[in-house]
Amino acid sequence: MEELSGKVAVVTGGASGIGLAMGRAFAAEGMKIVLADIEADALAKAVADLPEGTEVEAVVCDVSDAAQVDLLRDRAVERFGSVQVVCNNAGVGAGGLVWEHSLDDWQWVMGVNLWGVIHGVKSFTPLMLEQGEGHIVNTASMAGLTSAPFMGIYNVTKHSVVTLSETLHSDLQIVGASGVGVSVLCPGWVQTRIHEAGRNRPGADGAVQAAEGADDAGFADMVGNLIAGGLEPTDVAAMVVDAVRTRRFYILTHPDWAPMITDRTDRIVAGKDPVIATLPV
């Protein structure tokens, strides 16, 4: 999709981090923007932060709820008539030993990270097929290509997003939908607030809440320090815009992390046990 000006982009998790950066980047290309987020106040500030003159629709949306994602699609079409780019980007995280997580932990993180993407794909793909044009960007992570310790739920959701995206890409090819492209975004450390995602957890009291326990709080602090030294979200957004333009499937923001991926796949093929994946600092 070489020409973006005048077209419509929907971005979930659009009030901060990578989502807001993607909204700004697409707006700078002359696109009309639909920003969706669960945080109403942050969403209002994000809209005000877009380039002057941007045509924008703001939608408060919990992507874990299929009906709300359908409403997001309907609002976009009612306002702008069509949707050419959808970024299923909303995400949360919780750290801890995999067997110690509560079922509520699993349901919350999977509801946003995996079901949010499933709902986006289910709602928007038929629209794009009908239009004969579109591009879907699903935000996974390097955690979808590796399996670092203390990140079990997050790893499960992001591996799932990668294979969902790969299968969507194949399914579209099989039905001859050449006008609809797919990308999967697999970033490493990026300067976002995902380590504070507990602020939006159902039942949260406004404090940062990941999984319960001091060890988990310490993990969140460690991740926060790593994130602080990560890429700027604007750099990631530029890669996404380029991938949409060139129909590139895999968007790997940290090429120096590639040996982690190849080591894992080599071990699988060789029948070797996994080793502890050490995330670069």
N, C-alpha and C positions, 0 to 999 in steps of 0.2 A: 504494500500500500504506500506508494511513493508520495502521493499527494495527500496531506493531512488537513490542510487549511479548509475550514468550513465544515469539517466532519465532527462527529460527536464521540467523546470518550467518557466512559463511566469508570470511576475509581472507588473501590471500597477501602476502608481504612484510610480515607482521604484527608483526615484532619491533622495528620502529623507524619513525621518520618518519610519513608519511601513513598507512601501514598500521596502526601501533599506535594512532594517533589515531582512526582509523575503528573499530578494535576497542573502544576506550574509549567512543566516542560511541554505538555500537550497544548496548554493555553498559549505558550510562546510560539507554537507552530500555527496558531490561528484556529485551533479547534474549540468547539463548544464543550463545556465541561459539566458533568454531573458528579458531584462529590458526595460520597456516602460515608457516614461514620456513626458509631453508637453514642459519641459524646457531642451533645447539641452545642454546648458553649464553644468547645474547641472547633467544631465545624463552622460556626459563624465566624470565628476569627480566621479560619483557613480561607473561607470565601473572600474575606476582605483582603487577604494576602495575595490573591491571584493578580496577574498583570491587569492594569487598568484597561477597561473596555471588554474584558472577557465576559462572554455570555455563559452564565453558570446557574445550575439548579442544585440546591443543597437538600439532601434527603437523610434524615435520621433513620438509621437502618441497623438492625441486629442481624447479621448475615447467617447466624445459626438458625434463624426462623425462615423457612422456605417462603411463607406468605409475604414476609417483608421484602425478600429479594424479588419476588414477582411484582410487588408494588413499586420497587425501585425501577425495574424495567418499564413498567407502565408509566411512571412519572417521567422517565427519560423520553419515551416515545411521545407522550402527550405534549411535552414541552418542545422537543426538537424534531419529532417526526421519524427519527431513525437512530441507530447506534452502530458505529463502525468499530470502536475499540472498547473492550471490557477488560479491566484489570481487577481480577479477584485477588485482592491484596491484604485484606484485613487479617490480622494474626495476633495471637497471644502466646504466652509461654509459662511453663512451670518446671522448676528443677527439683530433683530428688531421686532417691533410689527407686527403681521401677516397681518393686513389690510393695513399697510403702505409700504409694499414692492412693488416695481415696477414689471411689468411683466418681465422686463429684469433680475431682481433678480431671479425670479422663473425659468426662462428659463435657466439661467446660472447654478444654483445649481442643478436643476433637470437634466440638460443635462449631467453633470459630474457624480453626485452621483447615479442617477437612470438609465438614458439611457446608461451611461457607463457600468453599470452592465448588463443591458438588452443586449447590443451589444456583450459583452463578452460571455454571456450565449448562445446567438444565433449563434455566430461564432464558438465557441469551442466545444459545446456539441455534435454536429453531428460528429466532428472529433473523440472525445473520444468514442462515440458509435461505430463508424467504427473500432476503435482500439480494443474495448472491455475492455478498461482500462483508468482510469483517475480520477482526483479529482478536483473539483471546489471549491474555497474559495472566498466567497463574503464578502467584508468588509461592515458591517452595523455599529452599534454603540449601546451603552446603550440608546441613543436617539431613537433607533428603538423599544425599549421595554418600554419606558416611554415617557412622553410628557412635558418636561420642558418649562417654558415660555420663550419668547424672542428668540426662536429657531424654529419657525414655519416651514420654508422651509426645514431646515435641518431635523427636526423630520419627516416631510412627506416623504422625500426621504429615510430615514433610516428605517422607518416602512415598506416602500414599498420593500426595499431590503430584510428585514426579511421574509415577506410573499412570495416574489418571490423565495427565497431560499427554504423555506418550501415546496412550491408547486413544485419546480424543484425536490426536494428530493422525493416527492410522485409520481410525473410523472415517474421518472426513475424506481421506484419500480414497478409501474403498468406495464411498458413495459418489465420488467425483466432484466433491465440493471444493474445487480449486480456488475459489474466491475467498475462502475462509482460512486464515492462518492461525497458528498456535505458537506460543512461546512459554517456556517455563523459566522463571527467574530463580536462580540459586545463589543468593548472596552469602558472603562471609560476614565479617564484622562490619556493620554499618551504624552510623550515629543515629540511633532511634531510641525509643523509650520502651522497647518490648520487655525489658527486664522489670518494668513497672506496670505491666499489663494487668496485674491484679486490681488496679484501681477500677477496672470495668467489669470485674467478676460479679456475677449475680449474688446479691447479698453483701457485697463489699461495703465497708463503712467509710470509704474515702481514703483509707490508708492503703499503702502498697501491700498487696497480698498475693504472694505466689502460693506454692504449696506450704503447708504449715510446718513450723519447726525452725530452730536456729540454724541447722545445717543448710536448709533451703534458703534462708535469708542470706547466709554467707555466700552461697552460690550466686544468688541474684546480685550481690555486691561485686563479686568477682567478674561476672558477665558484664555488669555496668561499667567496670573499669576497662574491659576489653573493647566494649562498644564505643567508649569515649575516644579511643584511638583508631576507630574504624574509618571507612570511607564516608565522605559526605553524601547524603541522600541525593543531592543534585547530580553527582557523578553516576550513580546507579540509574537515575531517571533518564539521563542522556543515553545510556546503554539500551534502555527499554525502547525509547523512541527510535533508535537506530535499528533495533531488532524488528520492530513493527514495519519499518520502512523496507527492510531487506528480507523479511520473512525468515529470520533466524530463529531456530527453535530453542536451543540451550543458551541461556544468558548467564555466563559464569563471571562474576565480578572480580574474583580473586584468582587469576591464573596460577599464582604461586602455590595455591592449595591443591592443584591438580594431582600431585603425587599421592595425596591421601585417597583420591578416587581410584587411581590405577593400582595402588597397593591392595585396596579392598577387592577390586575385580580380579586381580591376579591371584589372590588367595582363594577366592571362590572357585576359579577355574582349576587351580591346583589342588583343591580339596583340603586346604589348610584351615586351621582354626583362625578366627578373627583375633586381631590384636587391639589393644586399647588405642582408640583414635585420639591423638593429642592435637587439639585445635591450636593453630598458630596464634601467637600473641602479636 
